[in-house]
């Protein structure tokens, strides 16, 4: 018999399967999901700079348990990020399904993105930035790339249907550029302290959608002379 890291006996190699291994694996997966949920709650309350020790204390366990399941803080960020980004992607996709025009679809997606991120800015920041909090790739850079690629495809699909053939230059490049604008404007909005000058969530979604569809040409028009 082999002894696992928790002290529970594991079947020796070559022994007859008796279901204990699959039950242990199921238990580990369930425990991991619960730790991710608890970590998400802790970060929501404590902030995106919360340490592994603080997260573990809030979860009512030791940081060694989190290290055992996730390796380090970057591993925990990645695990939480996979859950959060998957939920955001589903929500954005659902929001765009009933749109009648590409612009309505953009507004629905931008609104859903801002709403999900604003639900917990601490969690959003936790899963989208580097471990040190400085510039550089985050532990979820790959997952983020897939997430924004999926959103770009959601944008491109109605555009392709609306614009028809011969617009591949627009369809191929514009959705990715749009994602950059939405993400950067959205993250700046999230990090801006509340004040009378800060737009509300709905107003920000409308403004970002207007920038995407019309640009800032209206603001660049010269003021009428008196």
PyMOL commands that set and color helices and strands:
alter all, ss='L'
color gray80, all
select helices_A, chain A and resi 20-46+52-59+63-70+73-96+102-119+121-128+141-163+168-191+201-213+217-220
alter helices_A, ss='H'
color red, helices_A
select strands_A, chain A and resi 2-3+9-10
alter strands_A, ss='S'
color yellow, strands_A
deselect
rebuild
show_as cartoon
